[in-house]
Amino acid sequence: MEIKLSKTKIEKRMRSKMDPTLVETIITLKKTNPVVAKELARPKRRWPAVNLKEISMIEGDVIIAGKVLSAGELDAAKKIVAWGASDKALEKIKDAKAEFVFITDEMKKNPKLNGLKILN
């Protein structure tokens, strides 16, 4: 069950965030991609933590509004966009010749985050 979250609620949740980069990212995404903004506005303990084996089951490039963990293997070269990743996950991504990009860096190239499947 997905809970609908208005832009006003996103703004209210954003007030409790202390990381200025995160706040700026949420403000920008609220206009261009509210689904990802909603995920980032949640408390960090509720952010998704996705394993590499789950990412490898998805076709194409993915975006995760949370952290990438290292359980499993990545079988194809793909682009993974996330807020963060564990050190082991970054090693495995590099070994699989895939590309890891932080959300903030991807927003500079692709402001609307088009062409990415959202995992949560």
Backbone as CSV, one residue per row, in Angstrom:
resi,resn,N_x,N_y,N_z,CA_x,CA_y,CA_z,C_x,C_y,C_z
1,MET,0.835,-1.171,0.000,0.000,0.000,0.000,0.886,1.243,0.000
2,GLU,0.702,2.068,-0.985,1.501,3.286,-1.085,0.715,4.455,-0.523
3,ILE,1.365,5.213,0.343,0.733,6.363,0.958,0.978,7.573,0.075
4,LYS,-0.098,8.303,-0.242,0.053,9.517,-1.036,0.579,10.617,-0.139
5,LEU,1.492,11.386,-0.656,2.115,12.447,0.120,2.133,13.713,-0.722
6,SER,1.488,14.755,-0.215,1.417,16.007,-0.959,2.738,16.762,-0.858
7,LYS,2.863,17.768,-1.697,4.076,18.588,-1.678,4.187,19.359,-0.369
8,THR,3.047,19.693,0.239,3.063,20.385,1.526,3.615,19.478,2.615
9,LYS,3.215,18.217,2.608,3.732,17.253,3.595,5.232,17.046,3.408
10,ILE,5.661,16.995,2.160,7.094,16.853,1.890,7.839,18.030,2.505
11,GLU,7.276,19.228,2.345,7.906,20.426,2.894,7.963,20.379,4.418
12,LYS,6.896,19.888,5.051,6.883,19.781,6.515,7.936,18.788,6.999
13,ARG,8.065,17.670,6.315,9.062,16.668,6.697,10.476,17.179,6.469
14,MET,10.615,18.033,5.476,11.924,18.552,5.118,12.490,19.452,6.219
15,ARG,11.631,20.064,7.005,12.088,20.974,8.063,12.937,20.273,9.115
16,SER,12.734,18.985,9.298,13.493,18.254,10.315,14.859,17.773,9.811
17,LYS,15.132,17.952,8.531,16.401,17.505,7.951,17.514,18.498,8.267
18,MET,18.666,17.983,8.664,19.799,18.829,9.036,20.867,18.920,7.945
19,ASP,20.871,17.993,7.007,21.867,17.970,5.941,21.460,18.970,4.849
20,PRO,22.229,20.051,4.647,21.832,21.057,3.652,21.783,20.517,2.222
21,THR,22.631,19.553,1.904,22.610,18.953,0.571,21.314,18.188,0.352
22,LEU,20.883,17.465,1.374,19.638,16.709,1.289,18.449,17.649,1.138
23,VAL,18.424,18.722,1.895,17.321,19.687,1.816,17.258,20.302,0.422
24,GLU,18.398,20.689,-0.113,18.446,21.274,-1.452,17.978,20.268,-2.507
25,THR,18.372,19.015,-2.344,17.962,17.964,-3.273,16.456,17.753,-3.223
26,ILE,15.887,17.720,-2.026,14.441,17.527,-1.883,13.685,18.690,-2.512
27,ILE,14.152,19.921,-2.296,13.490,21.096,-2.873,13.479,21.012,-4.398
28,THR,14.607,20.644,-4.982,14.697,20.538,-6.440,13.822,19.403,-6.965
29,LEU,13.884,18.251,-6.307,13.119,17.091,-6.774,11.621,17.250,-6.552
30,LYS,11.236,18.067,-5.598,9.811,18.284,-5.331,9.121,18.825,-6.581
31,LYS,9.847,19.605,-7.370,9.292,20.191,-8.591,9.397,19.246,-9.780
32,THR,10.491,18.491,-9.856,10.740,17.685,-11.051,10.352,16.217,-10.907
33,ASN,10.580,15.627,-9.746,10.284,14.208,-9.531,9.785,14.010,-8.098
34,PRO,8.489,14.280,-7.838,7.974,14.225,-6.465,8.016,12.835,-5.825
35,VAL,8.061,11.781,-6.614,8.108,10.430,-6.044,9.425,10.216,-5.302
36,VAL,10.523,10.601,-5.912,11.831,10.462,-5.270,11.955,11.451,-4.117
37,ALA,11.402,12.649,-4.284,11.433,13.648,-3.202,10.703,13.127,-1.975
38,LYS,9.591,12.443,-2.194,8.823,11.874,-1.084,9.649,10.841,-0.327
39,GLU,10.365,10.002,-1.051,11.187,8.978,-0.412,12.325,9.600,0.397
40,LEU,12.946,10.641,-0.147,14.057,11.285,0.551,13.584,12.111,1.745
41,ALA,12.326,12.543,1.725,11.794,13.345,2.830,11.444,12.481,4.038
42,ARG,11.376,11.175,3.845,11.079,10.274,4.958,12.248,10.255,5.940
43,PRO,12.006,9.781,7.174,13.124,9.622,8.115,14.162,8.643,7.544
44,LYS,15.435,8.883,7.822,16.501,8.039,7.255,16.372,6.579,7.664
45,ARG,15.840,6.322,8.832,15.684,4.928,9.258,14.642,4.191,8.415
46,ARG,13.820,4.919,7.683,12.808,4.318,6.812,13.226,4.309,5.339
47,TRP,14.417,4.840,5.036,14.900,4.824,3.659,15.148,3.385,3.226
48,PRO,14.904,3.073,1.965,15.153,1.712,1.503,16.644,1.374,1.463
49,ALA,16.956,0.164,1.849,18.309,-0.383,1.730,18.186,-1.577,0.790
50,VAL,18.695,-1.439,-0.419,18.482,-2.423,-1.474,19.778,-3.185,-1.729
51,ASN,19.674,-4.510,-1.791,20.834,-5.360,-2.064,21.095,-5.459,-3.566
52,LEU,22.313,-5.791,-3.919,22.695,-5.906,-5.328,21.904,-6.989,-6.054
53,LYS,21.540,-8.072,-5.349,20.784,-9.136,-6.031,19.409,-8.639,-6.462
54,GLU,18.801,-7.722,-5.696,17.514,-7.145,-6.089,17.688,-6.226,-7.295
55,ILE,18.794,-5.508,-7.327,19.066,-4.608,-8.449,19.313,-5.410,-9.722
56,SER,19.991,-6.551,-9.601,20.308,-7.346,-10.791,19.061,-7.976,-11.408
57,MET,17.982,-8.109,-10.641,16.737,-8.664,-11.181,15.965,-7.654,-12.029
58,ILE,16.286,-6.377,-11.897,15.581,-5.325,-12.614,16.304,-5.033,-13.926
59,GLU,15.534,-4.890,-14.996,16.097,-4.539,-16.297,16.328,-3.035,-16.362
60,GLY,17.438,-2.626,-16.895,17.710,-1.214,-17.116,18.326,-0.519,-15.917
61,ASP,18.426,0.791,-16.031,19.042,1.612,-14.993,18.049,1.860,-13.868
62,VAL,18.561,1.982,-12.633,17.685,2.124,-11.470,18.096,3.317,-10.615
63,ILE,17.116,3.818,-9.852,17.367,4.853,-8.857,16.839,4.358,-7.522
64,ILE,17.616,4.573,-6.476,17.248,4.150,-5.131,17.355,5.368,-4.226
65,ALA,16.253,5.732,-3.595,16.262,6.873,-2.671,16.682,6.361,-1.303
66,GLY,17.856,5.788,-1.240,18.370,5.199,-0.011,19.777,4.697,-0.246
67,LYS,20.063,3.510,0.298,21.421,2.982,0.266,21.471,1.650,-0.478
68,VAL,22.577,1.416,-1.177,22.828,0.153,-1.867,23.716,-0.691,-0.962
69,LEU,23.287,-1.943,-0.724,24.054,-2.868,0.105,24.659,-3.959,-0.768
70,SER,25.608,-4.716,-0.228,26.438,-5.592,-1.057,25.987,-7.044,-1.155
71,ALA,24.882,-7.440,-0.566,24.472,-8.847,-0.627,24.100,-9.220,-2.060
72,GLY,24.673,-10.298,-2.547,24.404,-10.762,-3.896,25.447,-10.264,-4.875
73,GLU,25.207,-10.561,-6.140,26.123,-10.162,-7.210,25.354,-9.375,-8.255
74,LEU,26.073,-8.533,-8.941,25.510,-7.760,-10.044,25.959,-8.432,-11.325
75,ASP,25.002,-8.871,-12.153,25.356,-9.669,-13.323,25.436,-8.873,-14.625
76,ALA,24.968,-7.643,-14.640,25.000,-6.859,-15.870,25.509,-5.450,-15.583
77,ALA,26.086,-4.851,-16.590,26.543,-3.468,-16.451,25.333,-2.556,-16.585
78,LYS,25.052,-1.803,-15.554,23.936,-0.870,-15.575,24.286,0.332,-14.730
79,LYS,23.475,1.336,-14.814,23.686,2.560,-14.041,22.828,2.480,-12.783
80,ILE,23.468,2.698,-11.636,22.773,2.685,-10.353,22.907,4.076,-9.748
81,VAL,21.771,4.718,-9.520,21.747,6.050,-8.928,21.159,5.905,-7.534
82,ALA,21.872,6.375,-6.511,21.397,6.239,-5.132,21.964,7.357,-4.276
83,TRP,21.402,7.486,-3.070,21.919,8.479,-2.134,23.255,8.025,-1.554
84,GLY,23.430,6.711,-1.381,24.673,6.198,-0.821,24.829,4.720,-1.104
85,ALA,26.006,4.190,-0.783,26.285,2.772,-0.978,27.373,2.349,-0.004
86,SER,27.335,1.074,0.371,28.385,0.551,1.245,29.669,0.380,0.434
87,ASP,30.787,0.303,1.132,32.082,0.163,0.456,32.157,-1.118,-0.362
88,LYS,31.648,-2.223,0.206,31.674,-3.503,-0.513,30.792,-3.446,-1.754
89,ALA,29.645,-2.770,-1.639,28.753,-2.646,-2.792,29.435,-1.861,-3.910
90,LEU,30.150,-0.811,-3.555,30.869,-0.026,-4.567,31.931,-0.863,-5.266
91,GLU,32.621,-1.728,-4.510,33.618,-2.622,-5.112,32.965,-3.586,-6.094
92,LYS,31.844,-4.191,-5.679,31.160,-5.156,-6.545,30.600,-4.477,-7.792
93,ILE,30.107,-3.254,-7.644,29.594,-2.513,-8.795,30.732,-2.239,-9.775
94,LYS,31.874,-1.854,-9.256,33.040,-1.577,-10.103,33.510,-2.850,-10.805
95,ASP,33.517,-3.988,-10.080,33.938,-5.262,-10.666,32.998,-5.715,-11.780
96,ALA,31.709,-5.397,-11.658,30.727,-5.784,-12.670,30.702,-4.809,-13.845
97,LYS,31.590,-3.817,-13.814,31.671,-2.786,-14.853,30.371,-1.992,-14.966
98,ALA,29.687,-1.862,-13.840,28.488,-1.026,-13.776,28.902,0.357,-13.292
99,GLU,27.965,1.277,-13.315,28.266,2.657,-12.942,27.415,3.048,-11.742
100,PHE,28.056,3.592,-10.706,27.338,4.118,-9.545,27.436,5.635,-9.560
101,VAL,26.280,6.286,-9.406,26.231,7.746,-9.405,25.368,8.190,-8.227
102,PHE,25.819,9.208,-7.518,25.008,9.768,-6.444,23.849,10.562,-7.049
103,ILE,22.735,10.630,-6.321,21.544,11.328,-6.811,21.868,12.783,-7.146
104,THR,22.639,13.430,-6.291,22.960,14.845,-6.517,23.745,15.047,-7.813
105,ASP,24.651,14.130,-8.132,25.424,14.237,-9.371,24.554,13.956,-10.595
106,GLU,23.653,12.997,-10.483,22.772,12.655,-11.602,21.798,13.793,-11.901
107,MET,21.381,14.511,-10.864,20.447,15.620,-11.072,21.071,16.738,-11.898
108,LYS,22.381,16.874,-11.860,23.053,17.899,-12.663,22.975,17.562,-14.151
109,LYS,23.057,16.270,-14.484,22.998,15.835,-15.880,21.559,15.622,-16.340
110,ASN,20.731,15.060,-15.453,19.369,14.651,-15.786,18.435,15.157,-14.679
111,PRO,18.021,16.436,-14.715,17.273,17.028,-13.600,15.965,16.317,-13.255
112,LYS,15.304,15.735,-14.255,14.033,15.059,-13.981,14.213,13.577,-13.660
113,LEU,15.450,13.096,-13.721,15.777,11.685,-13.475,14.973,10.762,-14.387
114,ASN,14.877,11.141,-15.651,14.159,10.339,-16.642,14.958,9.096,-17.007
115,GLY,14.248,8.033,-17.375,14.890,6.811,-17.837,15.400,5.911,-16.730
116,LEU,15.032,6.197,-15.485,15.476,5.383,-14.354,14.269,4.755,-13.675
117,LYS,14.381,3.484,-13.339,13.309,2.798,-12.609,13.528,2.989,-11.117
118,ILE,12.459,3.329,-10.407,12.555,3.611,-8.980,12.399,2.318,-8.192
119,LEU,13.380,2.031,-7.340,13.323,0.885,-6.434,13.137,1.403,-5.021
120,ASN,12.176,0.836,-4.309,12.021,1.205,-2.893,11.498,0.051,-2.100
